[in-house]
Amino acid sequence: MNSRPISEDDLNGFVDRTLDPARHAEVSAYLDAHPDIAQRVALYGEQSDMLRAAFAPVIDEPVPTELDLARMIDERRRPSQMPRWAMAAAAVLLLSLGGAGGWSLRGMAPAPNEGVQALAREAAASYATYAPDQVRPVEIRASDRDVLAAWTAKRIGRPIGIPDLTRAGYRLMGGRVVPTEHGPAALFMYDDDHGTRLVMLARPMRAEPDMPMSPHVQGSLNGFAWADNGLGYSLVGGVASDRLHPLADEVRRQIRSEA
């Protein structure tokens, strides 16, 4: 009898370590046969571990007496109700504890929801989605560079420079427009003809319109993110940070020279 297909719930349970042993083994075999999905699940697993580590000090602490749920319920039944601010504080604490459970945040690390850290997280997620694709990693190919530039400018609302990394050994494959939690972003993909791909993600930045370049790590991916004149950029790839940094500097230099 064939086992049932692997679902998103199974992948969720695999990351959260809630599957029974038999189903865990089936999902593990499925991931072995689908390395692209395995890479995405591994990234989510690492980010889930980061969440657990971030909230571990809070989880291990005893709940303060004034925020004990049973005590709060008991006092609410009494004529003199507890202040509204205490109820709100308890709700925030319970939400934080529940958020440490795993993949319910769908790949979001415990980083701020704005600024270059959010952009870095979005770039890593886009890389994990499109870079492993061997059929259609980009929507518009490099041969239609002008079309790609016009399309991304229209969707983003501003022209986005497309860097040339040929001298560094990376050719432009093409690009696409991708959704992020802060609106559409332009994605440009590069390849060194040996299977190593880089992704540059760019979108408007309202929280941090100008920020110096900073490194970031998402699982096995290294990246550098920065913001200039209201546009944020993040270059990510599965290469060593000391190799990626000069490429990011070159990308920023070209974009600034075209501004």
BAKOL-35431 format. One record per residue (C-alpha): residue in three letters; x, y, z. Coordinates in steps of 0.5 Angstrom, whole numbers. Layout:
REM residues N
 resn    px    py    pz
  ALA     X     Y     Z
...
REM end
This chain:
REM residues 259
 resn    px    py    pz
  MET     0     0     0
  ASN     3     7    -2
  SER     4    12     3
  ARG     0    18     3
  PRO     3    24    -1
  ILE     8    29     3
  SER     4    35     5
  GLU     6    42     7
  ASP     3    40    14
  ASP     8    34    14
  LEU    14    39    12
  ASN    12    43    18
  GLY    12    38    23
  PHE    18    35    20
  VAL    21    42    22
  ASP    18    42    29
  ARG    20    35    30
  THR    12    33    32
  LEU    12    27    27
  ASP    11    20    29
  PRO    18    16    27
  ALA    15    13    21
  ARG    12    19    18
  HIS    19    23    20
  ALA    22    17    16
  GLU    18    18    10
  VAL    19    26    10
  SER    26    25    11
  ALA    27    20     5
  TYR    22    25     1
  LEU    27    31     2
  ASP    33    26     0
  ALA    30    25    -7
  HIS    28    33    -7
  PRO    34    37    -5
  ASP    31    44    -7
  ILE    25    43    -2
  ALA    31    40     3
  GLN    35    46     2
  ARG    28    50     4
  VAL    26    46     9
  ALA    33    46    12
  LEU    33    54    12
  TYR    27    54    16
  GLY    29    49    21
  GLU    35    53    22
  GLN    31    60    23
  SER    26    56    28
  ASP    32    54    32
  MET    34    61    32
  LEU    27    63    35
  ARG    28    58    40
  ALA    34    60    42
  ALA    32    67    42
  PHE    26    66    47
  ALA    29    60    51
  PRO    31    65    57
  VAL    24    68    57
  ILE    21    61    57
  ASP    25    58    62
  GLU    23    64    67
  PRO    18    63    72
  VAL    11    67    70
  PRO    11    73    74
  THR     6    72    79
  GLU     2    78    77
  LEU     2    75    70
  ASP     0    68    72
  LEU    -6    66    68
  ALA   -10    62    73
  ARG    -9    68    78
  MET   -12    73    72
  ILE   -18    69    71
  ASP   -19    68    78
  GLU   -19    76    79
  ARG   -23    77    73
  ARG   -29    74    76
  ARG   -28    78    82
  PRO   -32    85    83
  SER   -25    89    82
  GLN   -22    87    76
  MET   -15    87    74
  PRO   -12    93    70
  ARG   -13    93    63
  TRP    -5    94    62
  ALA    -4    88    66
  MET    -9    84    61
  ALA    -5    87    55
  ALA     2    85    58
  ALA     0    78    59
  ALA    -3    77    52
  VAL     4    79    49
  LEU     8    75    54
  LEU     3    69    52
  LEU     4    70    44
  SER    11    71    45
  LEU    12    64    48
  GLY     7    61    43
  GLY    11    64    37
  ALA    17    60    39
  GLY    14    53    37
  GLY    17    53    30
  TRP    15    54    23
  SER     8    58    25
  LEU    12    64    23
  ARG    14    61    16
  GLY    21    62    16
  MET    21    69    19
  ALA    27    70    24
  PRO    27    74    30
  ALA    29    80    27
  PRO    26    87    26
  ASN    20    87    21
  GLU    23    93    18
  GLY    30    96    15
  VAL    36    92    12
  GLN    35    86    17
  ALA    28    85    14
  LEU    31    86     7
  ALA    36    81     8
  ARG    31    76    10
  GLU    27    77     4
  ALA    33    76     0
  ALA    35    69     3
  ALA    28    67     2
  SER    28    69    -5
  TYR    34    65    -6
  ALA    32    59    -3
  THR    26    59    -8
  TYR    29    61   -14
  ALA    36    60   -15
  PRO    35    52   -14
  ASP    30    52   -20
  GLN    33    49   -26
  VAL    28    50   -31
  ARG    25    57   -30
  PRO    29    61   -25
  VAL    28    68   -28
  GLU    22    71   -31
  ILE    26    75   -36
  ARG    32    73   -39
  ALA    39    77   -40
  SER    38    77   -47
  ASP    32    82   -46
  ARG    35    86   -41
  ASP    32    93   -43
  VAL    25    89   -42
  LEU    27    87   -35
  ALA    29    94   -33
  ALA    23    97   -36
  TRP    19    92   -32
  THR    22    92   -25
  ALA    22   100   -26
  LYS    14   100   -27
  ARG    13    95   -21
  ILE    17    98   -16
  GLY    16   105   -18
  ARG    23   107   -19
  PRO    29   105   -24
  ILE    33    99   -21
  GLY    40    99   -24
  ILE    42    92   -26
  PRO    50    91   -24
  ASP    55    88   -29
  LEU    59    82   -26
  THR    62    79   -32
  ARG    69    81   -30
  ALA    68    78   -23
  GLY    66    71   -27
  TYR    59    72   -26
  ARG    54    73   -32
  LEU    47    76   -31
  MET    42    70   -32
  GLY    36    75   -32
  GLY    31    77   -27
  ARG    24    77   -24
  VAL    19    81   -20
  VAL    18    78   -13
  PRO    13    79    -7
  THR    16    81     0
  GLU    12    83     6
  HIS    14    90     4
  GLY    11    90    -3
  PRO    14    88   -10
  ALA    22    87   -10
  ALA    26    86   -16
  LEU    30    80   -17
  PHE    37    79   -21
  MET    40    73   -21
  TYR    47    71   -23
  ASP    51    65   -25
  ASP    59    63   -25
  ASP    57    57   -30
  HIS    59    52   -25
  GLY    53    52   -21
  THR    54    58   -17
  ARG    49    63   -17
  LEU    48    70   -13
  VAL    41    74   -12
  MET    41    81   -12
  LEU    34    83    -9
  ALA    32    91    -9
  ARG    26    95    -6
  PRO    24   101    -4
  MET    26   102     4
  ARG    22   107     8
  ALA    24   105    15
  GLU    32   106    13
  PRO    33   110     7
  ASP    40   110     8
  MET    44   105    11
  PRO    51   103    11
  MET    53    96     8
  SER    52    90    13
  PRO    54    83    13
  HIS    48    78    14
  VAL    48    70    15
  GLN    41    66    13
  GLY    43    58    14
  SER    48    57     9
  LEU    47    63     5
  ASN    52    69     6
  GLY    50    76     4
  PHE    51    84     5
  ALA    45    89     5
  TRP    45    96     5
  ALA    41   102     3
  ASP    42   108    -1
  ASN    37   114    -3
  GLY    31   110    -1
  LEU    33   104    -4
  GLY    35    97    -1
  TYR    39    92    -4
  SER    42    85    -1
  LEU    47    81    -5
  VAL    46    73    -3
  GLY    49    67    -5
  GLY    52    60    -2
  VAL    59    63    -3
  ALA    64    65     3
  SER    63    72     6
  ASP    70    74     4
  ARG    69    73    -3
  LEU    62    76    -3
  HIS    64    82     0
  PRO    68    85    -6
  LEU    62    83   -11
  ALA    57    87    -6
  ASP    62    93    -6
  GLU    62    93   -14
  VAL    55    92   -14
  ARG    54    98   -10
  ARG    59   102   -14
  GLN    56   101   -20
  ILE    49   103   -18
  ARG    52   109   -15
  SER    55   111   -21
  GLU    49   110   -25
  ALA    45   114   -20
REM end
